[in-house]
Amino acid sequence: MRLDKYLADCGLGSRSQVKGLLKQKRVTVNGQTETSPKRVIDESQTKVALDGEPLVYEKYLYYLLNKPKGVVSATEDKRFKTVLDLLDERARQKEVFPVGRLDIDTHGLLLLTNNGQLAHAMLSPKKHVAKIYLAQVSGLMDDSDSAYFAKGIELEDFTCQPAHLEILERDEAEQCSLVKITISEGKFHQIKRMVKACGKEVVDLQRLSMGPLQLDGQLQRGEFRRLMPEEREALEIFGVEL
Ligand code: URA
């Protein structure tokens, strides 16, 4: 890869901005000052430094966002704020996008990356990636609902794969329930529709996990962080380049 592209990919600015750094003799390649933007390097082997500080090349970026309510899971939208608006400049520069969608009024774990192969693998129906949600429900859910979830709920347009419904709390006085639901597919409004098929209504929905990734309790709604090395390693199960 050309050195100017490499430097731009490392987040040091646009291609023309990094040319300025080269001109100023601030960049070294394998210890030697380099001024040519055309110099070809091997990003996995060559040691590149700026002002003596080694650079780390990142092809793919991974962000864990605690999505708040009120923002859409898209990269741009005419009416609403998007999840990309909540990330940093680097994410936008590297064209990060959300892996799947959460409804505008759903909050919780959302992975964003520019690794298309990973996104494809995690969203593929063949991979049966488990997604766990915490739902506050208006109405009392019971064992017959759990059995219906386990059997495969029939919606108007499709029959859901067997899913797990765990009842955490039931408030008889308020006629509401707190439940944990695990599904391994991701159809439009799926959880809300499954609960509706049981004659109840989701009033709050939070995603707790997706495959090996869990919501980080330290992240406030709207906050994000990069994946930690062990979380990135956990994504190796998808068998794609990370
Ligand atoms: N199911 C839903 O109904 N909404 C979501 O945002 C995610 C799953």
Boltz pocket constraint, residues with backbone or C-beta under 6 A from the ligand:
constraints:
  - pocket:
      binder: B
      contacts: [[A, 101], [A, 102], [A, 103], [A, 104], [A, 106], [A, 187], [A, 188], [A, 189], [A, 190], [A, 191], [A, 192], [A, 193], [A, 205]]
      max_distance: 6.0
